[in-house]
């Protein structure tokens, strides 16, 4: 997905995962994701990460 974002010329990408999904959070962080914060949604609380392209 990040490769596609580069092709589209996006400077950064927002990625979210469920707040309690530690494995996904670690994967996002390993790929450069910076935690913006937590948000409550109709599906539950999510972590919001930005990755610079």
KOLGU-4560 file (N, C-alpha, C; in nm, 3 decimals, padded with zeros to 5 digits):
<recs>
<n_xx: 00.081 n_yy: -00.117 n_zz: 00.000 ca_xx: 00.000 ca_yy: 00.000 ca_zz: 00.000 c_xx: 00.087 c_yy: 00.125 c_zz: 00.000 mol: A seq: 1 type: UNK>
<n_xx: 00.196 n_yy: 00.122 n_zz: 00.074 ca_xx: 00.283 ca_yy: 00.240 ca_zz: 00.078 c_xx: 00.345 c_yy: 00.267 c_zz: -00.058 mol: A seq: 2 type: UNK>
<n_xx: 00.377 n_yy: 00.161 n_zz: -00.132 ca_xx: 00.430 ca_yy: 00.180 ca_zz: -00.267 c_xx: 00.327 c_yy: 00.250 c_zz: -00.356 mol: A seq: 3 type: UNK>
<n_xx: 00.203 n_yy: 00.210 n_zz: -00.344 ca_xx: 00.096 ca_yy: 00.273 ca_zz: -00.423 c_xx: 00.079 c_yy: 00.420 c_zz: -00.384 mol: A seq: 4 type: UNK>
<n_xx: 00.091 n_yy: 00.449 n_zz: -00.255 ca_xx: 00.081 ca_yy: 00.588 ca_zz: -00.210 c_xx: 00.193 c_yy: 00.673 c_zz: -00.271 mol: A seq: 5 type: UNK>
<n_xx: 00.312 n_yy: 00.616 n_zz: -00.282 ca_xx: 00.423 ca_yy: 00.688 ca_zz: -00.346 c_xx: 00.393 c_yy: 00.716 c_zz: -00.492 mol: A seq: 6 type: UNK>
<n_xx: 00.339 n_yy: 00.616 n_zz: -00.562 ca_xx: 00.303 ca_yy: 00.633 ca_zz: -00.703 c_xx: 00.201 c_yy: 00.746 c_zz: -00.717 mol: A seq: 7 type: UNK>
<n_xx: 00.109 n_yy: 00.755 n_zz: -00.623 ca_xx: 00.007 ca_yy: 00.859 ca_zz: -00.627 c_xx: 00.059 c_yy: 00.995 c_zz: -00.582 mol: A seq: 8 type: UNK>
<n_xx: 00.181 n_yy: 00.999 n_zz: -00.530 ca_xx: 00.242 ca_yy: 01.124 ca_zz: -00.488 c_xx: 00.199 c_yy: 01.172 c_zz: -00.350 mol: A seq: 9 type: UNK>
<n_xx: 00.149 n_yy: 01.081 n_zz: -00.268 ca_xx: 00.107 ca_yy: 01.119 ca_zz: -00.133 c_xx: 00.229 c_yy: 01.140 c_zz: -00.044 mol: A seq: 10 type: UNK>
<n_xx: 00.230 n_yy: 01.250 n_zz: 00.030 ca_xx: 00.341 ca_yy: 01.280 ca_zz: 00.120 c_xx: 00.339 c_yy: 01.196 c_zz: 00.247 mol: A seq: 11 type: UNK>
<n_xx: 00.219 n_yy: 01.163 n_zz: 00.292 ca_xx: 00.206 ca_yy: 01.081 ca_zz: 00.411 c_xx: 00.077 c_yy: 01.003 c_zz: 00.404 mol: A seq: 12 type: UNK>
<n_xx: 00.071 n_yy: 00.896 n_zz: 00.485 ca_xx: -00.044 ca_yy: 00.805 ca_zz: 00.483 c_xx: -00.091 c_yy: 00.784 c_zz: 00.627 mol: A seq: 13 type: UNK>
<n_xx: -00.222 n_yy: 00.788 n_zz: 00.646 ca_xx: -00.281 ca_yy: 00.759 ca_zz: 00.776 c_xx: -00.314 c_yy: 00.610 c_zz: 00.782 mol: A seq: 14 type: UNK>
<n_xx: -00.267 n_yy: 00.544 n_zz: 00.887 ca_xx: -00.296 ca_yy: 00.403 ca_zz: 00.908 c_xx: -00.355 c_yy: 00.389 c_zz: 01.048 mol: A seq: 15 type: UNK>
<n_xx: -00.462 n_yy: 00.310 n_zz: 01.058 ca_xx: -00.523 ca_yy: 00.288 ca_zz: 01.189 c_xx: -00.526 c_yy: 00.139 c_zz: 01.219 mol: A seq: 16 type: UNK>
<n_xx: -00.532 n_yy: 00.109 n_zz: 01.348 ca_xx: -00.553 ca_yy: -00.028 ca_zz: 01.393 c_xx: -00.629 c_yy: -00.022 c_zz: 01.525 mol: A seq: 17 type: UNK>
<n_xx: -00.691 n_yy: -00.131 n_zz: 01.560 ca_xx: -00.762 ca_yy: -00.137 ca_zz: 01.688 c_xx: -00.664 c_yy: -00.109 c_zz: 01.801 mol: A seq: 18 type: UNK>
<n_xx: -00.710 n_yy: -00.037 n_zz: 01.901 ca_xx: -00.623 ca_yy: 00.006 ca_zz: 02.010 c_xx: -00.554 c_yy: -00.110 c_zz: 02.082 mol: A seq: 19 type: UNK>
<n_xx: -00.620 n_yy: -00.223 n_zz: 02.091 ca_xx: -00.561 ca_yy: -00.337 ca_zz: 02.163 c_xx: -00.488 c_yy: -00.435 c_zz: 02.072 mol: A seq: 20 type: UNK>
<n_xx: -00.470 n_yy: -00.400 n_zz: 01.946 ca_xx: -00.401 ca_yy: -00.488 ca_zz: 01.852 c_xx: -00.251 c_yy: -00.455 c_zz: 01.853 mol: A seq: 21 type: UNK>
<n_xx: -00.182 n_yy: -00.510 n_zz: 01.949 ca_xx: -00.040 ca_yy: -00.479 ca_zz: 01.971 c_xx: 00.046 c_yy: -00.523 c_zz: 01.852 mol: A seq: 22 type: UNK>
<n_xx: 00.016 n_yy: -00.637 n_zz: 01.793 ca_xx: 00.096 ca_yy: -00.686 ca_zz: 01.680 c_xx: 00.090 c_yy: -00.589 c_zz: 01.562 mol: A seq: 23 type: UNK>
<n_xx: -00.028 n_yy: -00.541 n_zz: 01.529 ca_xx: -00.041 ca_yy: -00.446 ca_zz: 01.419 c_xx: 00.029 c_yy: -00.315 c_zz: 01.452 mol: A seq: 24 type: UNK>
<n_xx: 00.014 n_yy: -00.269 n_zz: 01.575 ca_xx: 00.078 ca_yy: -00.144 ca_zz: 01.617 c_xx: 00.230 c_yy: -00.156 c_zz: 01.602 mol: A seq: 25 type: UNK>
<n_xx: 00.288 n_yy: -00.267 n_zz: 01.644 ca_xx: 00.432 ca_yy: -00.286 ca_zz: 01.632 c_xx: 00.476 c_yy: -00.290 c_zz: 01.485 mol: A seq: 26 type: UNK>
<n_xx: 00.396 n_yy: -00.354 n_zz: 01.400 ca_xx: 00.429 ca_yy: -00.359 ca_zz: 01.258 c_xx: 00.426 c_yy: -00.220 c_zz: 01.197 mol: A seq: 27 type: UNK>
<n_xx: 00.324 n_yy: -00.143 n_zz: 01.229 ca_xx: 00.314 ca_yy: -00.005 ca_zz: 01.178 c_xx: 00.432 c_yy: 00.078 c_zz: 01.226 mol: A seq: 28 type: UNK>
<n_xx: 00.466 n_yy: 00.068 n_zz: 01.352 ca_xx: 00.579 ca_yy: 00.143 ca_zz: 01.408 c_xx: 00.711 c_yy: 00.101 c_zz: 01.345 mol: A seq: 29 type: UNK>
<n_xx: 00.726 n_yy: -00.028 n_zz: 01.317 ca_xx: 00.849 ca_yy: -00.079 ca_zz: 01.255 c_xx: 00.867 c_yy: -00.022 c_zz: 01.114 mol: A seq: 30 type: UNK>
<n_xx: 00.757 n_yy: 00.016 n_zz: 01.050 ca_xx: 00.763 ca_yy: 00.073 ca_zz: 00.916 c_xx: 00.758 c_yy: 00.226 c_zz: 00.918 mol: A seq: 31 type: UNK>
<n_xx: 00.786 n_yy: 00.284 n_zz: 01.033 ca_xx: 00.798 ca_yy: 00.429 ca_zz: 01.042 c_xx: 00.674 c_yy: 00.503 c_zz: 01.088 mol: A seq: 32 type: UNK>
<n_xx: 00.573 n_yy: 00.432 n_zz: 01.132 ca_xx: 00.450 ca_yy: 00.498 ca_zz: 01.177 c_xx: 00.472 c_yy: 00.574 c_zz: 01.307 mol: A seq: 33 type: UNK>
<n_xx: 00.422 n_yy: 00.699 n_zz: 01.307 ca_xx: 00.428 ca_yy: 00.782 ca_zz: 01.427 c_xx: 00.288 c_yy: 00.796 c_zz: 01.483 mol: A seq: 34 type: UNK>
<n_xx: 00.271 n_yy: 00.759 n_zz: 01.609 ca_xx: 00.140 ca_yy: 00.760 ca_zz: 01.672 c_xx: 00.089 c_yy: 00.903 c_zz: 01.688 mol: A seq: 35 type: UNK>
<n_xx: -00.027 n_yy: 00.931 n_zz: 01.629 ca_xx: -00.093 ca_yy: 01.061 ca_zz: 01.645 c_xx: -00.177 c_yy: 01.060 c_zz: 01.772 mol: A seq: 36 type: UNK>
<n_xx: -00.240 n_yy: 00.947 n_zz: 01.799 ca_xx: -00.324 ca_yy: 00.937 ca_zz: 01.917 c_xx: -00.429 c_yy: 00.829 c_zz: 01.901 mol: A seq: 37 type: UNK>
<n_xx: -00.525 n_yy: 00.831 n_zz: 01.992 ca_xx: -00.634 ca_yy: 00.734 ca_zz: 01.992 c_xx: -00.764 c_yy: 00.806 c_zz: 01.960 mol: A seq: 38 type: UNK>
<n_xx: -00.853 n_yy: 00.738 n_zz: 01.892 ca_xx: -00.985 ca_yy: 00.794 ca_zz: 01.861 c_xx: -01.091 c_yy: 00.689 c_zz: 01.886 mol: A seq: 39 type: UNK>
<n_xx: -01.203 n_yy: 00.735 n_zz: 01.940 ca_xx: -01.318 ca_yy: 00.646 ca_zz: 01.954 c_xx: -01.398 c_yy: 00.651 c_zz: 01.824 mol: A seq: 40 type: UNK>
<n_xx: -01.433 n_yy: 00.534 n_zz: 01.774 ca_xx: -01.515 ca_yy: 00.523 ca_zz: 01.653 c_xx: -01.637 c_yy: 00.437 c_zz: 01.685 mol: A seq: 41 type: UNK>
<n_xx: -01.727 n_yy: 00.426 n_zz: 01.590 ca_xx: -01.845 ca_yy: 00.342 ca_zz: 01.612 c_xx: -01.807 c_yy: 00.194 c_zz: 01.624 mol: A seq: 42 type: UNK>
<n_xx: -01.686 n_yy: 00.159 n_zz: 01.580 ca_xx: -01.639 ca_yy: 00.020 ca_zz: 01.588 c_xx: -01.545 c_yy: -00.004 c_zz: 01.706 mol: A seq: 43 type: UNK>
<n_xx: -01.519 n_yy: 00.100 n_zz: 01.786 ca_xx: -01.429 ca_yy: 00.088 ca_zz: 01.900 c_xx: -01.315 c_yy: 00.187 c_zz: 01.891 mol: A seq: 44 type: UNK>
<n_xx: -01.226 n_yy: 00.181 n_zz: 01.985 ca_xx: -01.113 ca_yy: 00.273 ca_zz: 01.990 c_xx: -01.002 c_yy: 00.226 c_zz: 01.896 mol: A seq: 45 type: UNK>
<n_xx: -00.944 n_yy: 00.321 n_zz: 01.823 ca_xx: -00.837 ca_yy: 00.289 ca_zz: 01.729 c_xx: -00.715 c_yy: 00.375 c_zz: 01.759 mol: A seq: 46 type: UNK>
<n_xx: -00.599 n_yy: 00.324 n_zz: 01.720 ca_xx: -00.474 ca_yy: 00.400 ca_zz: 01.721 c_xx: -00.460 c_yy: 00.461 c_zz: 01.582 mol: A seq: 47 type: UNK>
<n_xx: -00.416 n_yy: 00.587 n_zz: 01.574 ca_xx: -00.396 ca_yy: 00.654 ca_zz: 01.445 c_xx: -00.246 c_yy: 00.682 c_zz: 01.427 mol: A seq: 48 type: UNK>
<n_xx: -00.193 n_yy: 00.633 n_zz: 01.318 ca_xx: -00.052 ca_yy: 00.650 ca_zz: 01.286 c_xx: -00.037 c_yy: 00.722 c_zz: 01.152 mol: A seq: 49 type: UNK>
<n_xx: 00.065 n_yy: 00.807 n_zz: 01.143 ca_xx: 00.103 ca_yy: 00.867 ca_zz: 01.016 c_xx: 00.238 c_yy: 00.813 c_zz: 00.973 mol: A seq: 50 type: UNK>
<n_xx: 00.250 n_yy: 00.778 n_zz: 00.846 ca_xx: 00.378 ca_yy: 00.735 ca_zz: 00.788 c_xx: 00.412 c_yy: 00.831 c_zz: 00.677 mol: A seq: 51 type: UNK>
<n_xx: 00.532 n_yy: 00.890 n_zz: 00.685 ca_xx: 00.579 ca_yy: 00.977 ca_zz: 00.578 c_xx: 00.629 c_yy: 00.893 c_zz: 00.463 mol: A seq: 52 type: UNK>
<n_xx: 00.595 n_yy: 00.937 n_zz: 00.341 ca_xx: 00.640 ca_yy: 00.866 ca_zz: 00.222 c_xx: 00.766 c_yy: 00.928 c_zz: 00.174 mol: A seq: 53 type: UNK>
</recs>
